[in-house]
Amino acid sequence: MPEKMIKLNRRRLLKTAAQAGAVLAAPYVIPGAALGMSGAVAPSERIVLGAIGLGGRGTGDLGSFMGNSDVQFVAICDVRKQRREAIKAMADTKYGNTDCAMYRDMHEILARPDIDAMLIATGDRWHTMASITAAKAGKDVYCEKPCSMTISESRALADTYRKYGRVYQAGTQRRSIGNFIFAAELVAAGKLGKLHTVHANTRPPTTSHHWLPAEPQPAVGECDWDRWLGPCPWRPYNSQYVRGRWRGFFDFHGGGILEWGAHTVDLCQWAAQKDHTTPVEYVPNEGGAVCTYDDGLKLVMRSDGWMGMGTCSARYEGDEGWIETGDSGQFALEPESLRTERTVFTRRGTDPATHIRNFLDCVKTRKAPNANSDVAARSHVACHAAYIAWQLGRTLKFDPVKEEFIGDDEANRMGSRAMRDPWRI
């Protein structure tokens, strides 16, 4: 009887063996490459990856994913033909074949049983819905930030990943970057004394409710405008939206507090060991908000007055010292004696490589990654609450357990947005 050569998926092998109540009896011979010999990564150890909505940032993420030998990228879903074809060409060149599949409907790519994990890098309007749909389809997800458009989406995201037991990593990669880790460790070790204020570098909060003028709508195969809009209110097609000019428009974007706060408020929550909660008071000002936790710690969201350490800076102040750091990898601090503990960080804060590696490791171990759905949800809730206070122009009190404003019905109504049929979370 001839020997059979097959690729065995580890999870399927274990499941089959359990059902049979014994080891496989058939005389299967597994190739050496499948066992990881000669430096190869066994198929059973590979993470099969698909992606939804890859623009500039998503393409960079994909390059980092494919730089890992235990990742096999197999399919792209995008509403734009040009993007689908560009990602397919990137993957086919990498692997020396023509195997990368293309989809326009995310439900089709998510129905593939061979795909383990998804990279989601659509515009903000799709992040929560695509991530939740992927979890229900049994996929682990690495999703670019902001992870949500509202307080209610943030909670739905965390609840879904807890319910379905999937691994989620928000693309807030600075939690996996050396200089930001160093700063958080100084706080945790008490080297700055008792922490009293943390500062998050945000952008000006303003968004527009205007529409760009209508242009002729392209064929669905070229750009599926209806799917591009997704759950957002309908508006006429304009090519600038699909070229990245959707930022700054309220229907598509959560404003500058969320845009950068998704990273920097997240860093402040992490360093202050507040991942389990949010501030209880939000006082808006011209450029952001000053927020207070229940123990008196201040969180300042601001866009100016930074020391030039790079974009997405954060500053932590205690009664015995302070540190400020940003995407350049540089930092300033007092007392200077703390500088001797670490000196140079070469990886910039925009580099997702270590964060992606953390996600891949957690896909295998089923541990919670650095920016899991629970911690991402809470830092986003803080950003949303601050933006609502800024829009209303008044101080708001907040219950971090119920995740709702206290005694303010108008503010609570702003904690969610209507979704256009037929899309629902």
DODRENDREN-698286 format. One line per 3 residues: number of its first residue (from 1); for each residue x, y, z of N, C-alpha, C. Coordinates in steps of 0.2 Angstrom, whole numbers, plus 5000, padded with zeros to 4 digits. Layout:
BEGIN
NUM) X Y Z X Y Z X Y Z ~ ...
***
This chain:
BEGIN
1) 5004 4994 5000 5000 5000 5000 5004 5006 5000 ~ 5003 5011 4995 5008 5017 4995 5007 5021 5001 ~ 5013 5024 5003 5012 5029 5009 5009 5035 5006
4) 5005 5039 5011 5002 5045 5009 5005 5051 5012 ~ 5006 5056 5009 5009 5062 5011 5003 5067 5012 ~ 5003 5070 5018 4997 5075 5019 5000 5080 5023
7) 4996 5086 5023 4998 5091 5028 4993 5091 5034 ~ 4995 5090 5040 4990 5089 5045 4990 5096 5049 ~ 4985 5098 5050 4984 5104 5054 4983 5101 5062
10) 4988 5104 5066 4988 5102 5073 4982 5101 5076 ~ 4977 5107 5076 4971 5107 5079 4966 5101 5077 ~ 4966 5100 5070 4962 5095 5067 4965 5088 5069
13) 4971 5087 5069 4974 5081 5071 4972 5079 5078 ~ 4973 5084 5083 4971 5082 5090 4963 5081 5090 ~ 4959 5085 5086 4952 5084 5087 4950 5077 5084
16) 4953 5075 5078 4952 5068 5075 4954 5063 5080 ~ 4960 5063 5083 4962 5058 5088 4958 5057 5094 ~ 4955 5063 5096 4951 5063 5102 4944 5059 5100
19) 4942 5061 5094 4936 5058 5092 4936 5050 5091 ~ 4942 5048 5089 4943 5041 5087 4945 5037 5094 ~ 4947 5041 5099 4949 5038 5105 4955 5034 5105
22) 4959 5036 5100 4966 5033 5100 4970 5037 5095 ~ 4976 5035 5094 4981 5038 5089 4978 5036 5082 ~ 4980 5040 5077 4979 5038 5070 4982 5031 5069
25) 4978 5027 5066 4981 5020 5064 4983 5020 5057 ~ 4981 5024 5053 4983 5024 5046 4991 5026 5045 ~ 4994 5023 5040 5002 5023 5040 5003 5030 5036
28) 5001 5036 5039 5003 5042 5037 5010 5044 5038 ~ 5014 5047 5033 5021 5049 5033 5021 5056 5033 ~ 5023 5060 5038 5023 5067 5037 5030 5069 5035
31) 5030 5074 5030 5037 5076 5027 5041 5080 5033 ~ 5047 5079 5032 5052 5083 5036 5050 5090 5037 ~ 5049 5093 5031 5047 5101 5031 5041 5102 5036
34) 5036 5097 5036 5030 5098 5040 5032 5098 5047 ~ 5037 5094 5049 5039 5094 5056 5044 5099 5058 ~ 5045 5104 5053 5050 5109 5055 5057 5108 5054
37) 5059 5103 5051 5066 5101 5050 5069 5106 5045 ~ 5076 5106 5045 5079 5110 5040 5078 5118 5041 ~ 5075 5120 5047 5074 5127 5048 5067 5129 5045
40) 5063 5125 5042 5056 5126 5040 5052 5126 5046 ~ 5046 5130 5045 5041 5131 5050 5036 5126 5048 ~ 5034 5121 5053 5029 5116 5051 5022 5119 5050
43) 5019 5117 5045 5012 5119 5044 5008 5120 5050 ~ 5008 5115 5055 5004 5115 5061 5006 5120 5065 ~ 5012 5124 5064 5014 5129 5069 5013 5136 5065
46) 5011 5136 5059 5010 5142 5055 5003 5145 5057 ~ 5003 5152 5057 4996 5155 5058 4994 5158 5051 ~ 4989 5155 5049 4986 5157 5042 4982 5164 5043
49) 4984 5169 5039 4982 5175 5040 4978 5178 5034 ~ 4972 5181 5035 4969 5185 5030 4969 5193 5032 ~ 4966 5197 5028 4966 5204 5030 4960 5207 5027
52) 4957 5213 5030 4952 5217 5028 4954 5224 5028 ~ 4953 5227 5022 4954 5234 5021 4961 5237 5023 ~ 4966 5236 5018 4973 5238 5019 4975 5244 5015
55) 4976 5249 5018 4979 5255 5015 4986 5256 5017 ~ 4988 5262 5018 4995 5263 5019 4998 5260 5026 ~ 4994 5261 5031 4996 5258 5037 4995 5251 5037
58) 4989 5248 5035 4988 5241 5034 4993 5237 5030 ~ 4996 5241 5025 5001 5237 5021 5007 5237 5025 ~ 5009 5242 5029 5015 5241 5033 5014 5236 5038
61) 5008 5235 5041 5007 5230 5046 5008 5223 5042 ~ 5005 5222 5036 5006 5216 5033 5013 5214 5031 ~ 5017 5219 5030 5024 5218 5029 5027 5215 5035
64) 5025 5218 5041 5028 5215 5047 5026 5208 5048 ~ 5019 5207 5047 5016 5200 5048 5020 5195 5044 ~ 5021 5197 5037 5024 5192 5033 5032 5191 5034
67) 5035 5196 5038 5042 5195 5040 5043 5190 5045 ~ 5037 5187 5048 5038 5181 5053 5037 5175 5049 ~ 5041 5170 5050 5041 5164 5046 5036 5159 5048
70) 5032 5161 5053 5027 5156 5055 5020 5159 5053 ~ 5020 5164 5049 5014 5167 5046 5013 5166 5038 ~ 5008 5164 5036 5006 5163 5029 5000 5167 5027
73) 5001 5172 5023 4996 5176 5021 4992 5174 5015 ~ 4986 5173 5015 4982 5169 5010 4977 5173 5006 ~ 4974 5179 5009 4968 5182 5006 4968 5189 5008
76) 4965 5193 5004 4964 5200 5005 4956 5202 5003 ~ 4953 5206 5008 4946 5208 5006 4947 5216 5007 ~ 4945 5219 5001 4944 5226 5001 4939 5228 4996
79) 4936 5234 4998 4930 5236 4993 4933 5240 4987 ~ 4940 5241 4987 4943 5244 4981 4947 5239 4977 ~ 4946 5239 4971 4949 5234 4967 4957 5235 4967
82) 4958 5242 4966 4966 5244 4966 4969 5241 4972 ~ 4966 5242 4978 4969 5239 4984 4970 5232 4984 ~ 4964 5228 4982 4964 5221 4982 4970 5219 4978
85) 4971 5221 4972 4976 5219 4967 4983 5221 4970 ~ 4984 5227 4973 4990 5228 4975 4993 5224 4981 ~ 4988 5222 4985 4990 5217 4991 4991 5210 4988
88) 4987 5208 4983 4989 5202 4980 4995 5201 4977 ~ 4997 5207 4974 5004 5207 4970 5009 5207 4976 ~ 5008 5210 4981 5013 5210 4987 5014 5203 4990
91) 5009 5200 4991 5009 5193 4994 5012 5188 4989 ~ 5009 5188 4982 5012 5183 4977 5019 5184 4976 ~ 5022 5190 4976 5029 5191 4976 5033 5189 4981
94) 5030 5189 4987 5033 5187 4993 5034 5179 4993 ~ 5029 5176 4991 5028 5169 4991 5030 5165 4985 ~ 5031 5169 4980 5033 5166 4973 5027 5162 4970
97) 5021 5164 4971 5016 5160 4968 5010 5165 4966 ~ 5004 5163 4964 4998 5167 4963 4993 5165 4967 ~ 4994 5163 4973 4989 5160 4977 4984 5165 4981
100) 4987 5171 4982 4983 5175 4986 4976 5177 4983 ~ 4971 5175 4987 4964 5176 4985 4961 5183 4986 ~ 4957 5186 4982 4954 5192 4983 4946 5192 4984
103) 4944 5196 4989 4937 5196 4990 4935 5204 4991 ~ 4928 5205 4990 4925 5211 4991 4921 5211 4997 ~ 4918 5206 4999 4913 5205 5004 4917 5201 5010
106) 4917 5205 5016 4921 5202 5022 4918 5195 5024 ~ 4912 5194 5023 4909 5188 5025 4911 5182 5021 ~ 4914 5183 5015 4916 5177 5011 4923 5176 5014
109) 4927 5180 5015 4934 5179 5018 4934 5176 5025 ~ 4929 5178 5029 4928 5175 5036 4925 5168 5036 ~ 4922 5166 5030 4919 5160 5030 4925 5154 5029
112) 4931 5156 5027 4936 5152 5025 4938 5148 5032 ~ 4938 5142 5032 4940 5138 5038 4947 5137 5039 ~ 4951 5139 5034 4958 5138 5035 4962 5144 5038
115) 4958 5150 5038 4961 5156 5041 4960 5156 5048 ~ 4966 5157 5052 4966 5157 5059 4965 5164 5062 ~ 4968 5169 5058 4968 5176 5061 4967 5181 5055
118) 4965 5187 5057 4963 5193 5053 4967 5199 5055 ~ 4970 5202 5050 4972 5209 5051 4967 5214 5048 ~ 4964 5218 5052 4959 5223 5050 4962 5230 5051
121) 4962 5233 5045 4965 5240 5045 4961 5245 5040 ~ 4954 5244 5041 4949 5248 5037 4950 5255 5040 ~ 4945 5260 5038 4944 5266 5041 4941 5264 5048
124) 4941 5269 5052 4938 5269 5059 4931 5266 5059 ~ 4927 5268 5055 4920 5267 5055 4918 5259 5055 ~ 4923 5255 5052 4922 5248 5051 4926 5244 5057
127) 4930 5247 5061 4934 5243 5065 4930 5238 5070 ~ 4925 5241 5073 4922 5237 5078 4918 5232 5075 ~ 4914 5234 5070 4910 5229 5066 4913 5223 5063
130) 4919 5225 5060 4923 5219 5057 4926 5215 5062 ~ 4928 5218 5067 4932 5214 5073 4927 5209 5076 ~ 4921 5212 5077 4916 5208 5080 4913 5202 5076
133) 4912 5204 5069 4910 5198 5064 4916 5193 5064 ~ 4922 5195 5064 4928 5190 5064 4928 5186 5070 ~ 4927 5189 5076 4927 5184 5082 4921 5179 5081
136) 4915 5181 5079 4910 5177 5078 4911 5171 5073 ~ 4915 5173 5069 4917 5168 5063 4923 5163 5066 ~ 4925 5164 5072 4931 5160 5075 4938 5163 5074
139) 4939 5169 5072 4945 5171 5070 4948 5176 5076 ~ 4955 5175 5077 4958 5180 5081 4960 5186 5077 ~ 4960 5192 5080 4961 5198 5076 4966 5203 5079
142) 4970 5206 5074 4974 5212 5075 4971 5217 5072 ~ 4968 5222 5075 4965 5228 5072 4968 5235 5074 ~ 4969 5239 5068 4971 5245 5069 4967 5250 5073
145) 4970 5255 5076 4966 5259 5080 4963 5265 5076 ~ 4958 5269 5079 4954 5268 5085 4950 5262 5084 ~ 4949 5258 5089 4946 5252 5089 4938 5253 5089
148) 4936 5258 5091 4928 5260 5091 4927 5267 5089 ~ 4920 5268 5088 4918 5275 5086 4914 5278 5092 ~ 4912 5274 5097 4908 5276 5102 4909 5272 5109
151) 4906 5274 5114 4907 5271 5121 4903 5264 5120 ~ 4897 5264 5117 4894 5257 5116 4897 5252 5112 ~ 4901 5255 5107 4905 5250 5102 4911 5247 5106
154) 4914 5251 5111 4919 5249 5115 4917 5243 5119 ~ 4912 5244 5122 4909 5239 5127 4907 5232 5123 ~ 4904 5233 5117 4902 5228 5113 4908 5224 5111
157) 4913 5227 5109 4920 5224 5107 4923 5220 5112 ~ 4923 5222 5118 4926 5219 5124 4922 5213 5126 ~ 4915 5214 5126 4911 5209 5128 4911 5203 5123
160) 4911 5204 5117 4911 5199 5111 4918 5195 5112 ~ 4923 5198 5113 4930 5194 5113 4930 5190 5120 ~ 4927 5192 5125 4927 5188 5131 4922 5182 5130
163) 4916 5183 5127 4911 5178 5126 4914 5173 5121 ~ 4917 5175 5116 4919 5170 5111 4926 5167 5112 ~ 4930 5170 5117 4936 5167 5118 4942 5168 5113
166) 4941 5173 5109 4946 5175 5104 4951 5179 5106 ~ 4957 5179 5103 4963 5184 5104 4962 5190 5100 ~ 4962 5196 5104 4962 5203 5100 4968 5207 5102
169) 4971 5210 5098 4976 5215 5099 4974 5221 5095 ~ 4973 5227 5099 4972 5233 5096 4979 5235 5093 ~ 4979 5239 5088 4985 5241 5085 4989 5247 5088
172) 4988 5247 5095 4991 5253 5099 4998 5250 5101 ~ 5003 5250 5096 5009 5246 5096 5014 5249 5101 ~ 5013 5255 5104 5017 5258 5109 5018 5254 5115
175) 5013 5250 5117 5013 5246 5123 5019 5241 5122 ~ 5021 5240 5116 5027 5235 5115 5033 5238 5112 ~ 5034 5245 5113 5040 5248 5111 5044 5250 5117
178) 5051 5249 5117 5055 5250 5122 5055 5256 5127 ~ 5055 5262 5124 5055 5268 5128 5049 5269 5132 ~ 5043 5267 5129 5037 5268 5132 5036 5263 5138
181) 5039 5257 5137 5039 5252 5142 5044 5254 5148 ~ 5049 5257 5146 5054 5260 5151 5050 5265 5155 ~ 5047 5270 5152 5043 5275 5156 5038 5272 5161
184) 5034 5267 5158 5029 5264 5162 5032 5260 5168 ~ 5038 5257 5167 5041 5253 5172 5044 5258 5178 ~ 5046 5264 5176 5049 5269 5181 5043 5270 5186
187) 5037 5271 5183 5031 5273 5187 5029 5267 5191 ~ 5029 5261 5188 5027 5255 5192 5032 5254 5198 ~ 5038 5255 5197 5043 5254 5202 5044 5260 5207
190) 5040 5265 5206 5039 5270 5211 5045 5275 5211 ~ 5049 5275 5205 5055 5279 5204 5053 5287 5204 ~ 5047 5288 5202 5045 5295 5201 5041 5297 5208
193) 5040 5293 5213 5037 5294 5219 5029 5293 5217 ~ 5025 5296 5221 5018 5295 5220 5015 5299 5214 ~ 5012 5295 5209 5010 5298 5203 5004 5303 5204
196) 5004 5309 5202 4999 5314 5203 4996 5316 5196 ~ 5000 5316 5190 4997 5319 5184 5000 5315 5178 ~ 4996 5313 5174 4998 5310 5167 4996 5314 5162
199) 5000 5315 5156 4998 5319 5151 4998 5315 5144 ~ 4993 5315 5140 4992 5312 5134 4992 5317 5128 ~ 4997 5316 5124 4997 5320 5118 4991 5318 5113
202) 4986 5323 5112 4981 5322 5108 4981 5327 5102 ~ 4976 5327 5098 4975 5332 5092 4969 5336 5094 ~ 4969 5342 5090 4963 5346 5091 4957 5342 5090
205) 4951 5343 5094 4946 5338 5094 4941 5339 5088 ~ 4941 5345 5085 4936 5347 5080 4935 5342 5074 ~ 4928 5341 5073 4926 5337 5067 4921 5341 5063
208) 4920 5340 5057 4915 5343 5052 4909 5339 5051 ~ 4903 5342 5051 4897 5338 5049 4895 5340 5041 ~ 4900 5343 5038 4898 5345 5031 4900 5338 5026
211) 4897 5339 5020 4898 5333 5015 4903 5336 5010 ~ 4907 5332 5007 4911 5334 5001 4906 5334 4995 ~ 4907 5337 4989 4902 5337 4984 4902 5331 4980
214) 4896 5329 4978 4895 5323 4974 4899 5322 4968 ~ 4902 5316 4967 4905 5314 4961 4902 5308 4958 ~ 4903 5307 4951 4900 5301 4948 4903 5294 4952
217) 4898 5290 4954 4900 5284 4958 4903 5279 4953 ~ 4908 5276 4955 4912 5271 4951 4908 5264 4951 ~ 4909 5260 4947 4906 5253 4947 4908 5249 4953
220) 4903 5245 4955 4904 5242 4961 4911 5238 4961 ~ 4912 5235 4956 4919 5231 4955 4925 5235 4956 ~ 4924 5241 4955 4930 5246 4956 4931 5248 4963
223) 4925 5251 4965 4924 5253 4972 4917 5252 4975 ~ 4916 5248 4979 4909 5247 4982 4908 5252 4987 ~ 4905 5257 4985 4904 5263 4989 4899 5262 4995
226) 4894 5257 4994 4889 5256 4999 4893 5252 5005 ~ 4897 5247 5003 4901 5244 5008 4906 5248 5011 ~ 4909 5253 5007 4914 5258 5010 4911 5262 5016
229) 4905 5264 5015 4901 5268 5020 4899 5263 5026 ~ 4897 5257 5024 4895 5252 5029 4890 5255 5034 ~ 4891 5255 5041 4886 5257 5045 4885 5264 5046
232) 4889 5269 5042 4888 5276 5043 4882 5278 5039 ~ 4880 5284 5040 4875 5287 5036 4877 5288 5029 ~ 4872 5287 5025 4873 5288 5018 4875 5295 5016
235) 4879 5296 5011 4881 5302 5008 4884 5301 5001 ~ 4883 5306 4996 4886 5305 4990 4893 5303 4989 ~ 4895 5299 4984 4902 5297 4983 4906 5303 4982
238) 4912 5303 4985 4917 5308 4983 4924 5304 4983 ~ 4928 5305 4978 4934 5301 4978 4939 5302 4984 ~ 4939 5309 4986 4943 5310 4992 4942 5306 4998
241) 4936 5304 4999 4935 5300 5005 4939 5293 5005 ~ 4938 5290 4999 4942 5284 4998 4949 5284 4998 ~ 4952 5290 4997 4959 5291 4996 4962 5294 5003
244) 4957 5293 5008 4960 5294 5015 4958 5301 5018 ~ 4954 5305 5014 4951 5311 5017 4945 5311 5021 ~ 4943 5305 5023 4938 5304 5028 4939 5307 5035
247) 4945 5307 5036 4947 5310 5043 4944 5317 5044 ~ 4942 5319 5050 4940 5325 5051 4932 5326 5050 ~ 4929 5321 5047 4922 5321 5046 4918 5317 5051
250) 4914 5320 5055 4911 5317 5061 4908 5310 5059 ~ 4905 5309 5054 4902 5302 5052 4907 5297 5052 ~ 4913 5298 5050 4918 5293 5049 4924 5293 5054
253) 4924 5298 5059 4930 5300 5063 4928 5302 5070 ~ 4932 5300 5075 4930 5302 5082 4934 5308 5084 ~ 4937 5312 5079 4940 5318 5081 4947 5317 5084
256) 4951 5322 5085 4958 5322 5087 4960 5319 5094 ~ 4955 5319 5099 4956 5316 5105 4956 5309 5104 ~ 4952 5306 5100 4952 5299 5099 4958 5297 5094
259) 4959 5301 5089 4964 5299 5084 4971 5297 5087 ~ 4973 5301 5092 4980 5300 5095 4979 5298 5102 ~ 4973 5299 5105 4972 5297 5112 4971 5289 5112
262) 4969 5286 5107 4969 5279 5106 4975 5276 5108 ~ 4981 5280 5107 4987 5278 5108 4989 5280 5115 ~ 4989 5287 5116 4992 5290 5122 4988 5290 5128
265) 4981 5291 5128 4977 5289 5133 4978 5282 5136 ~ 4979 5278 5131 4980 5271 5132 4987 5270 5136 ~ 4992 5274 5134 4998 5273 5137 4998 5276 5145
268) 4994 5281 5145 4993 5284 5152 4989 5279 5157 ~ 4984 5276 5154 4980 5271 5158 4985 5266 5160 ~ 4989 5263 5156 4994 5258 5157 4999 5260 5162
271) 5002 5265 5161 5007 5267 5166 5005 5269 5173 ~ 4999 5272 5173 4995 5273 5180 4992 5267 5183 ~ 4992 5261 5179 4989 5255 5182 4982 5256 5183
274) 4979 5259 5177 4972 5261 5177 4968 5257 5172 ~ 4971 5251 5169 4968 5248 5164 4961 5245 5166 ~ 4959 5244 5172 4953 5242 5174 4948 5247 5175
277) 4949 5253 5174 4944 5258 5175 4945 5264 5170 ~ 4942 5270 5171 4942 5276 5167 4941 5282 5172 ~ 4943 5288 5170 4942 5294 5174 4934 5294 5176
280) 4933 5298 5181 4926 5299 5184 4924 5306 5182 ~ 4928 5310 5180 4926 5317 5179 4930 5320 5173 ~ 4926 5323 5168 4929 5326 5162 4928 5333 5162
283) 4933 5338 5162 4932 5345 5161 4935 5347 5155 ~ 4931 5349 5150 4934 5351 5143 4937 5358 5144 ~ 4942 5359 5139 4945 5365 5138 4946 5366 5130
286) 4949 5371 5128 4949 5373 5121 4952 5367 5117 ~ 4957 5364 5119 4961 5359 5115 4960 5352 5117 ~ 4956 5351 5123 4955 5344 5125 4951 5344 5131
289) 4954 5340 5136 4951 5340 5143 4956 5338 5148 ~ 4954 5340 5154 4957 5337 5160 4952 5333 5164 ~ 4955 5327 5165 4951 5321 5168 4953 5319 5175
292) 4949 5317 5179 4951 5315 5186 4949 5308 5187 ~ 4953 5303 5190 4951 5297 5192 4948 5297 5199 ~ 4945 5292 5201 4942 5292 5208 4947 5293 5214
295) 4954 5292 5213 4959 5293 5218 4962 5299 5217 ~ 4960 5304 5213 4962 5310 5212 4968 5311 5207 ~ 4970 5306 5204 4975 5306 5198 4972 5310 5193
298) 4976 5315 5190 4974 5319 5184 4977 5316 5178 ~ 4972 5316 5173 4974 5314 5166 4973 5320 5161 ~ 4978 5323 5159 4978 5329 5154 4978 5327 5147
301) 4973 5329 5143 4973 5327 5136 4974 5334 5133 ~ 4980 5335 5129 4982 5341 5126 4986 5340 5120 ~ 4986 5345 5115 4989 5345 5109 4995 5349 5109
304) 4997 5353 5114 5002 5358 5113 5007 5358 5120 ~ 5012 5361 5119 5017 5362 5125 5021 5356 5126 ~ 5022 5352 5121 5026 5346 5122 5034 5347 5120
307) 5038 5343 5123 5045 5344 5123 5049 5342 5116 ~ 5046 5339 5111 5049 5338 5105 5052 5331 5105 ~ 5049 5326 5109 5051 5319 5109 5048 5315 5104
310) 5044 5318 5099 5041 5314 5094 5033 5314 5095 ~ 5030 5312 5090 5023 5311 5090 5020 5307 5095 ~ 5014 5307 5097 5011 5303 5102 5015 5303 5108
313) 5017 5308 5111 5021 5309 5117 5016 5307 5123 ~ 5019 5305 5129 5016 5305 5135 5021 5307 5140 ~ 5018 5310 5146 5022 5312 5151 5019 5310 5158
316) 5023 5308 5162 5021 5305 5169 5024 5309 5174 ~ 5020 5312 5179 5023 5316 5184 5021 5314 5191 ~ 5027 5313 5195 5026 5311 5202 5029 5316 5207
319) 5028 5315 5213 5030 5320 5218 5038 5320 5219 ~ 5041 5315 5215 5049 5314 5216 5052 5314 5209 ~ 5048 5315 5204 5051 5315 5197 5046 5315 5192
322) 5049 5315 5185 5044 5315 5180 5048 5312 5174 ~ 5044 5310 5169 5047 5307 5162 5043 5309 5157 ~ 5045 5311 5151 5042 5312 5145 5045 5309 5139
325) 5041 5305 5135 5044 5302 5129 5039 5302 5124 ~ 5042 5300 5118 5037 5300 5112 5040 5295 5106 ~ 5038 5296 5100 5039 5291 5095 5046 5291 5093
328) 5050 5296 5094 5057 5296 5092 5061 5291 5096 ~ 5059 5289 5102 5063 5284 5106 5067 5288 5111 ~ 5067 5294 5111 5070 5299 5116 5066 5300 5122
331) 5069 5302 5127 5065 5304 5133 5069 5309 5137 ~ 5065 5313 5141 5068 5318 5145 5065 5316 5152 ~ 5069 5317 5158 5067 5315 5164 5070 5318 5170
334) 5067 5318 5175 5070 5321 5182 5068 5316 5187 ~ 5073 5314 5192 5080 5316 5192 5084 5313 5186 ~ 5089 5316 5184 5093 5313 5179 5097 5307 5180
337) 5097 5305 5187 5101 5299 5189 5097 5293 5186 ~ 5090 5294 5185 5086 5288 5182 5089 5286 5175 ~ 5092 5291 5172 5094 5289 5165 5099 5284 5164
340) 5103 5283 5170 5108 5277 5169 5105 5270 5169 ~ 5098 5270 5171 5095 5263 5170 5094 5261 5163 ~ 5093 5265 5159 5092 5264 5152 5095 5270 5148
343) 5098 5268 5142 5100 5274 5138 5097 5275 5131 ~ 5098 5270 5127 5096 5271 5120 5090 5266 5118 ~ 5085 5269 5114 5080 5265 5111 5080 5267 5104
346) 5081 5262 5100 5081 5263 5093 5075 5262 5089 ~ 5070 5258 5092 5064 5256 5088 5059 5262 5089 ~ 5057 5265 5084 5052 5271 5084 5045 5268 5086
349) 5041 5273 5089 5035 5271 5091 5030 5269 5086 ~ 5031 5271 5080 5027 5269 5074 5028 5262 5072 ~ 5033 5259 5074 5035 5252 5071 5031 5247 5075
352) 5027 5243 5071 5022 5238 5074 5025 5231 5075 ~ 5031 5230 5073 5034 5223 5073 5034 5219 5079 ~ 5036 5223 5085 5036 5219 5091 5029 5218 5094
355) 5024 5222 5092 5017 5222 5094 5014 5216 5090 ~ 5016 5216 5084 5013 5210 5080 5016 5203 5082 ~ 5022 5203 5084 5025 5197 5087 5021 5195 5093
358) 5020 5200 5098 5016 5198 5104 5009 5195 5102 ~ 5006 5198 5097 5000 5195 5095 5000 5188 5092 ~ 5005 5187 5088 5006 5180 5085 5008 5175 5091
361) 5012 5177 5096 5013 5173 5101 5007 5171 5105 ~ 5003 5176 5106 4997 5175 5110 4991 5171 5106 ~ 4991 5171 5100 4987 5167 5096 4989 5159 5097
364) 4995 5158 5098 4998 5151 5099 4996 5149 5107 ~ 4998 5154 5111 4997 5152 5118 4990 5153 5121 ~ 4986 5157 5118 4979 5159 5120 4980 5164 5126
367) 4985 5167 5127 4986 5172 5133 4983 5179 5130 ~ 4982 5183 5135 4980 5190 5133 4985 5194 5130 ~ 4985 5197 5124 4990 5201 5122 4991 5208 5125
370) 4996 5212 5124 4998 5218 5127 4992 5223 5127 ~ 4988 5223 5121 4983 5228 5120 4976 5224 5119 ~ 4974 5220 5123 4969 5216 5122 4962 5220 5122
373) 4957 5217 5121 4950 5220 5120 4948 5224 5126 ~ 4949 5221 5132 4947 5224 5138 4951 5231 5139 ~ 4957 5231 5139 4961 5237 5140 4960 5242 5135
376) 4959 5240 5129 4958 5244 5123 4951 5248 5124 ~ 4946 5244 5126 4940 5246 5126 4940 5252 5132 ~ 4943 5251 5137 4943 5256 5143 4946 5262 5141
379) 4952 5262 5138 4956 5268 5136 4952 5272 5130 ~ 4948 5268 5126 4944 5271 5121 4938 5275 5124 ~ 4935 5271 5129 4929 5274 5133 4931 5281 5136
382) 4937 5282 5138 4940 5288 5141 4940 5293 5136 ~ 4943 5291 5130 4943 5296 5124 4936 5298 5122 ~ 4932 5294 5121 4925 5295 5119 4922 5300 5124
385) 4922 5298 5131 4919 5303 5136 4922 5310 5136 ~ 4929 5310 5135 4932 5317 5134 4929 5321 5128 ~ 4928 5317 5123 4926 5321 5117 4919 5323 5117
388) 4915 5319 5121 4908 5321 5122 4908 5327 5126 ~ 4912 5327 5132 4912 5333 5136 4914 5339 5132 ~ 4919 5338 5128 4921 5344 5124 4916 5346 5119
391) 4912 5342 5116 4907 5344 5111 4901 5348 5115 ~ 4900 5345 5121 4894 5349 5125 4897 5355 5128 ~ 4903 5355 5129 4906 5361 5133 4905 5362 5140
394) 4904 5356 5143 4903 5356 5150 4906 5350 5154 ~ 4907 5351 5160 4910 5346 5165 4905 5340 5165 ~ 4907 5334 5164 4903 5328 5165 4906 5323 5170
397) 4901 5320 5174 4903 5315 5179 4902 5308 5176 ~ 4906 5303 5177 4906 5297 5174 4906 5291 5178 ~ 4902 5286 5177 4902 5280 5181 4906 5275 5177
400) 4912 5273 5180 4917 5269 5176 4914 5261 5176 ~ 4910 5260 5181 4907 5253 5181 4902 5252 5176 ~ 4897 5256 5176 4891 5256 5172 4893 5259 5165
403) 4899 5263 5164 4901 5266 5158 4895 5270 5156 ~ 4893 5275 5160 4888 5280 5158 4889 5286 5162 ~ 4887 5292 5159 4887 5298 5162 4882 5298 5168
406) 4883 5302 5173 4879 5302 5179 4875 5309 5178 ~ 4868 5308 5178 4863 5313 5178 4864 5317 5172 ~ 4865 5315 5166 4866 5319 5160 4863 5314 5154
409) 4857 5315 5153 4854 5311 5147 4857 5312 5140 ~ 4858 5319 5139 4860 5321 5133 4867 5318 5131 ~ 4872 5318 5136 4878 5315 5136 4878 5307 5134
412) 4873 5304 5138 4873 5297 5137 4870 5295 5130 ~ 4866 5299 5127 4863 5298 5120 4869 5298 5116 ~ 4874 5302 5117 4880 5303 5113 4885 5297 5113
415) 4883 5293 5118 4888 5287 5119 4887 5282 5114 ~ 4882 5282 5109 4881 5278 5104 4879 5281 5098 ~ 4879 5278 5092 4877 5281 5086 4873 5276 5082
418) 4868 5279 5078 4863 5274 5074 4868 5271 5069 ~ 4866 5265 5067 4869 5262 5061 4864 5261 5055 ~ 4867 5262 5049 4863 5261 5043 4861 5254 5042
421) 4855 5253 5040 4853 5246 5038 4858 5244 5032 ~ 4860 5237 5031 4858 5232 5036 4863 5230 5041 ~ 4867 5235 5042 4873 5233 5047 4871 5234 5054
424) 4873 5229 5058 4871 5229 5065 4877 5225 5069 ~ 4878 5227 5075 4883 5223 5079 4880 5218 5082
***
